[in-house]
Amino acid sequence: MSSLAARTREAVRARPFLYDALGAGVVNYTAAARTLDVDGETDAIATALRRYAEELPESDGLGTDARVSMESGVGSVDDSDDALLTVGDTVYASGGGSATAILARGDIDAIALEAVLGALRIAEIGVEAAGVGTDSVALVVGRRDGPDALRVVERALDA
């Protein structure tokens, strides 16, 4: 059987939001301990959380050097050599669709996509599709959400 500290870390890793909050130093350890499905005394689990938080790397934010642009008239097509984003069998490209693509290119990765999706969720902007590739992120949002999504993505990547 693993130690209380190991079980606590495993429970935290199953909740990325708690991991991020621990890293940011904004957690009430006792309250967080009560929410975890870990056998043990609440105070001991809170102590394990506190120690884990002390070991986490400090985050300087994303601060990427990405260029963000918007492309209107995006939709799902059968096939395209000019695809902006492909998710499974669905191909998104320009050409008469009713959606907007937000494209970010530069020093970007899956962690940036996670931050962008979180920022869009908080801004209550729905995302139809999203993907990350080598030095790029592509998102498909509703046409009317395009300008707001562009600003949200720029802020998230500058954070």
TORKOL-4160 file (C-alpha; in steps of 0.2 Angstrom, whole numbers, padded with zeros to 4 digits, m for minus):
159
<pt num="1" X="0000" Y="0000" Z="0000"/>
<pt num="2" X="0007" Y="0017" Z="m0004"/>
<pt num="3" X="0009" Y="0031" Z="0008"/>
<pt num="4" X="m0003" Y="0045" Z="0012"/>
<pt num="5" X="0008" Y="0057" Z="0003"/>
<pt num="6" X="0008" Y="0047" Z="m0013"/>
<pt num="7" X="m0011" Y="0044" Z="m0012"/>
<pt num="8" X="m0014" Y="0062" Z="m0010"/>
<pt num="9" X="m0002" Y="0067" Z="m0025"/>
<pt num="10" X="m0011" Y="0054" Z="m0035"/>
<pt num="11" X="m0028" Y="0062" Z="m0031"/>
<pt num="12" X="m0022" Y="0079" Z="m0035"/>
<pt num="13" X="m0015" Y="0073" Z="m0052"/>
<pt num="14" X="m0033" Y="0067" Z="m0056"/>
<pt num="15" X="m0039" Y="0085" Z="m0053"/>
<pt num="16" X="m0029" Y="0097" Z="m0064"/>
<pt num="17" X="m0038" Y="0112" Z="m0057"/>
<pt num="18" X="m0032" Y="0108" Z="m0040"/>
<pt num="19" X="m0014" Y="0105" Z="m0046"/>
<pt num="20" X="m0014" Y="0122" Z="m0054"/>
<pt num="21" X="m0022" Y="0130" Z="m0038"/>
<pt num="22" X="m0008" Y="0122" Z="m0028"/>
<pt num="23" X="0005" Y="0128" Z="m0039"/>
<pt num="24" X="m0002" Y="0146" Z="m0038"/>
<pt num="25" X="m0003" Y="0145" Z="m0019"/>
<pt num="26" X="m0022" Y="0149" Z="m0019"/>
<pt num="27" X="m0028" Y="0133" Z="m0010"/>
<pt num="28" X="m0036" Y="0131" Z="0007"/>
<pt num="29" X="m0027" Y="0115" Z="0011"/>
<pt num="30" X="m0040" Y="0109" Z="0024"/>
<pt num="31" X="m0055" Y="0112" Z="0012"/>
<pt num="32" X="m0046" Y="0104" Z="m0002"/>
<pt num="33" X="m0041" Y="0089" Z="0009"/>
<pt num="34" X="m0060" Y="0086" Z="0013"/>
<pt num="35" X="m0064" Y="0085" Z="m0006"/>
<pt num="36" X="m0051" Y="0072" Z="m0010"/>
<pt num="37" X="m0055" Y="0053" Z="m0010"/>
<pt num="38" X="m0040" Y="0048" Z="0001"/>
<pt num="39" X="m0041" Y="0038" Z="0017"/>
<pt num="40" X="m0034" Y="0047" Z="0031"/>
<pt num="41" X="m0036" Y="0061" Z="0043"/>
<pt num="42" X="m0041" Y="0078" Z="0035"/>
<pt num="43" X="m0026" Y="0087" Z="0044"/>
<pt num="44" X="m0013" Y="0074" Z="0038"/>
<pt num="45" X="m0020" Y="0075" Z="0020"/>
<pt num="46" X="m0019" Y="0094" Z="0021"/>
<pt num="47" X="m0001" Y="0093" Z="0027"/>
<pt num="48" X="0003" Y="0082" Z="0012"/>
<pt num="49" X="m0005" Y="0094" Z="0001"/>
<pt num="50" X="0005" Y="0109" Z="0008"/>
<pt num="51" X="0021" Y="0099" Z="0006"/>
<pt num="52" X="0016" Y="0094" Z="m0012"/>
<pt num="53" X="0013" Y="0112" Z="m0016"/>
<pt num="54" X="0030" Y="0117" Z="m0009"/>
<pt num="55" X="0038" Y="0105" Z="m0022"/>
<pt num="56" X="0029" Y="0111" Z="m0037"/>
<pt num="57" X="0038" Y="0122" Z="m0049"/>
<pt num="58" X="0034" Y="0141" Z="m0049"/>
<pt num="59" X="0024" Y="0146" Z="m0064"/>
<pt num="60" X="0029" Y="0162" Z="m0074"/>
<pt num="61" X="0013" Y="0161" Z="m0084"/>
<pt num="62" X="0013" Y="0158" Z="m0103"/>
<pt num="63" X="0020" Y="0174" Z="m0110"/>
<pt num="64" X="0021" Y="0166" Z="m0127"/>
<pt num="65" X="0027" Y="0175" Z="m0143"/>
<pt num="66" X="0012" Y="0170" Z="m0153"/>
<pt num="67" X="0003" Y="0179" Z="m0167"/>
<pt num="68" X="m0015" Y="0177" Z="m0166"/>
<pt num="69" X="m0027" Y="0180" Z="m0181"/>
<pt num="70" X="m0045" Y="0177" Z="m0185"/>
<pt num="71" X="m0052" Y="0169" Z="m0201"/>
<pt num="72" X="m0071" Y="0170" Z="m0205"/>
<pt num="73" X="m0082" Y="0159" Z="m0216"/>
<pt num="74" X="m0075" Y="0143" Z="m0209"/>
<pt num="75" X="m0085" Y="0127" Z="m0210"/>
<pt num="76" X="m0084" Y="0108" Z="m0210"/>
<pt num="77" X="m0079" Y="0102" Z="m0228"/>
<pt num="78" X="m0078" Y="0084" Z="m0235"/>
<pt num="79" X="m0059" Y="0087" Z="m0239"/>
<pt num="80" X="m0047" Y="0101" Z="m0242"/>
<pt num="81" X="m0029" Y="0104" Z="m0246"/>
<pt num="82" X="m0032" Y="0121" Z="m0237"/>
<pt num="83" X="m0038" Y="0113" Z="m0220"/>
<pt num="84" X="m0036" Y="0124" Z="m0205"/>
<pt num="85" X="m0040" Y="0111" Z="m0193"/>
<pt num="86" X="m0044" Y="0092" Z="m0194"/>
<pt num="87" X="m0051" Y="0083" Z="m0179"/>
<pt num="88" X="m0055" Y="0065" Z="m0183"/>
<pt num="89" X="m0064" Y="0064" Z="m0199"/>
<pt num="90" X="m0070" Y="0082" Z="m0198"/>
<pt num="91" X="m0060" Y="0095" Z="m0208"/>
<pt num="92" X="m0062" Y="0113" Z="m0206"/>
<pt num="93" X="m0057" Y="0125" Z="m0220"/>
<pt num="94" X="m0062" Y="0142" Z="m0226"/>
<pt num="95" X="m0075" Y="0144" Z="m0239"/>
<pt num="96" X="m0093" Y="0148" Z="m0235"/>
<pt num="97" X="m0095" Y="0141" Z="m0217"/>
<pt num="98" X="m0104" Y="0150" Z="m0203"/>
<pt num="99" X="m0090" Y="0148" Z="m0190"/>
<pt num="100" X="m0074" Y="0158" Z="m0186"/>
<pt num="101" X="m0056" Y="0151" Z="m0184"/>
<pt num="102" X="m0044" Y="0158" Z="m0171"/>
<pt num="103" X="m0026" Y="0154" Z="m0176"/>
<pt num="104" X="m0011" Y="0156" Z="m0165"/>
<pt num="105" X="0006" Y="0153" Z="m0172"/>
<pt num="106" X="0023" Y="0154" Z="m0164"/>
<pt num="107" X="0030" Y="0148" Z="m0147"/>
<pt num="108" X="0014" Y="0138" Z="m0143"/>
<pt num="109" X="0011" Y="0120" Z="m0136"/>
<pt num="110" X="m0003" Y="0110" Z="m0128"/>
<pt num="111" X="m0001" Y="0119" Z="m0112"/>
<pt num="112" X="m0005" Y="0135" Z="m0121"/>
<pt num="113" X="m0021" Y="0126" Z="m0129"/>
<pt num="114" X="m0026" Y="0121" Z="m0111"/>
<pt num="115" X="m0025" Y="0140" Z="m0105"/>
<pt num="116" X="m0034" Y="0146" Z="m0120"/>
<pt num="117" X="m0048" Y="0134" Z="m0118"/>
<pt num="118" X="m0050" Y="0138" Z="m0100"/>
<pt num="119" X="m0050" Y="0157" Z="m0104"/>
<pt num="120" X="m0064" Y="0154" Z="m0117"/>
<pt num="121" X="m0074" Y="0143" Z="m0105"/>
<pt num="122" X="m0073" Y="0157" Z="m0092"/>
<pt num="123" X="m0078" Y="0170" Z="m0105"/>
<pt num="124" X="m0093" Y="0158" Z="m0110"/>
<pt num="125" X="m0087" Y="0157" Z="m0128"/>
<pt num="126" X="m0091" Y="0139" Z="m0135"/>
<pt num="127" X="m0078" Y="0130" Z="m0145"/>
<pt num="128" X="m0084" Y="0119" Z="m0159"/>
<pt num="129" X="m0066" Y="0111" Z="m0162"/>
<pt num="130" X="m0048" Y="0114" Z="m0156"/>
<pt num="131" X="m0031" Y="0107" Z="m0160"/>
<pt num="132" X="m0013" Y="0110" Z="m0157"/>
<pt num="133" X="0001" Y="0106" Z="m0169"/>
<pt num="134" X="0019" Y="0111" Z="m0170"/>
<pt num="135" X="0020" Y="0129" Z="m0165"/>
<pt num="136" X="0001" Y="0132" Z="m0168"/>
<pt num="137" X="m0016" Y="0131" Z="m0161"/>
<pt num="138" X="m0032" Y="0132" Z="m0170"/>
<pt num="139" X="m0050" Y="0134" Z="m0163"/>
<pt num="140" X="m0067" Y="0135" Z="m0171"/>
<pt num="141" X="m0080" Y="0146" Z="m0163"/>
<pt num="142" X="m0096" Y="0153" Z="m0169"/>
<pt num="143" X="m0096" Y="0168" Z="m0181"/>
<pt num="144" X="m0102" Y="0181" Z="m0168"/>
<pt num="145" X="m0090" Y="0175" Z="m0155"/>
<pt num="146" X="m0075" Y="0178" Z="m0166"/>
<pt num="147" X="m0069" Y="0195" Z="m0161"/>
<pt num="148" X="m0072" Y="0191" Z="m0143"/>
<pt num="149" X="m0063" Y="0175" Z="m0144"/>
<pt num="150" X="m0048" Y="0183" Z="m0153"/>
<pt num="151" X="m0046" Y="0195" Z="m0138"/>
<pt num="152" X="m0048" Y="0181" Z="m0125"/>
<pt num="153" X="m0035" Y="0171" Z="m0134"/>
<pt num="154" X="m0023" Y="0185" Z="m0135"/>
<pt num="155" X="m0025" Y="0189" Z="m0116"/>
<pt num="156" X="m0023" Y="0170" Z="m0112"/>
<pt num="157" X="m0007" Y="0169" Z="m0122"/>
<pt num="158" X="0000" Y="0185" Z="m0115"/>
<pt num="159" X="m0003" Y="0180" Z="m0097"/>
